[in-house]
Amino acid sequence: MSIPSEFSDIQAVRQTGSLRVSLAATETEVEEAIRFRHDILCSQMKANLVKRPEGGDLDEFDRHCLHLTVRDCKSVQLVGSTRLLFNEGAAAAGMFYLESEFEFNNILKQPGCFMEVGRPCLRPGYRGDVAGILQAGVLQQVAQRDIDYVISCASLSMGGRGAHAQAIIDSLRDRYFLPKGLQVTPRLPLTDSASLPDDTPVVTPTLLKTYLAAGGMIGGEACWNPEFNVADVFILTRSNQLLPGHASTFLECA
C-alpha cells in the first residue's frame, strides 16, 4: 500500500528511552502496522474482523490515513499504533470511518479542519508508557496540521442488552450533549436495550469522563458496533480545548 502523496513530510516524532514514535513512512511499515492492529484487536477486544491472506484487517480507509506507530527499539517490535484520517483523506475515501456508524453532516459543515483518531492499539505490558508517547505524536499532528476538531468515539459495554450503555448516555444527556442542530444520528441505534432496576448505580467509565473533562461533547445517541459488540459514543473535541494531559483519551477506542 502506498503512502498518501499529501503526506510527504513524514518523519519520526519523538523518542523516549527505548520507545520511538513515528509515522509509518514506507509500504512495509504500513503493512506491519496493519498486521499489528489486527492481532491486538482480535486478541484483546475479541473483534470480529476479517483477516486478509497476507495478514491484517486492511479496510478502504487505511490507504488514506497516516499510521502512527510506537516501536520498542530494544526488541524492535511494534508496541502501539493508531491511524489518523484528515479532511483530504476522507474526501478521497468518500467519508470518514465514523460516518459508517453515524450521520453527522451538520458537524462536517462547520468551518475548519477535522482529524479522526481511530483503530488505536497498545501491546499488553506497555500500555502506560506507550500511551504517553503515542499521545505526543497525536498532539503534534494536531498542531502541525492546524486541526480545529478531533473526532473519535468512546466504547461502552453492551451489558444488559445495551441497558448499561443507555443508562450512562441518559445520565449525561442534559449536560454534555451537543446542541440539537449538531447532534449525530446512529446508524444502528440501541433500540432493543432493556431497562435497569431503579437502584442500579450508573457509573461513567473513566475514558468517557476524561473525554468530557477535556472539553469533549457527546454527539448524540450511541451506536451498536457489531465488530466489537460495544456501544460507540461519538465525541467531538475542539482542538483548543485538547490539553496534553487529556490527549491519551483518543487512544482508547477503535
Salt bridges, closest charged atoms under 4 A:
ASP9 OD1 - ARG145 NH2 3.40
GLU31 OE1 - ARG52 NH2 3.00
GLU32 OE1 - ARG71 NH2 2.72
ASP39 OD1 - HIS38 ND1 3.81
GLU54 OE2 - ARG52 NH1 3.04
ASP57 OD1 - ARG37 NE 3.07
ASP57 OD2 - ARG119 NE 3.47
ASP59 OD1 - ARG83 NH1 2.96
ASP62 OD1 - ARG37 NH1 2.77
ASP62 OD1 - HIS67 NE2 3.71
ASP62 OD1 - ARG83 NH1 2.93
ASP170 OD1 - ARG173 NH2 2.38
GLU221 OE2 - ARG173 NH1 2.39
GLU227 OE1 - ARG119 NH2 3.69
GLU252 OE1 - ARG127 NH2 3.18
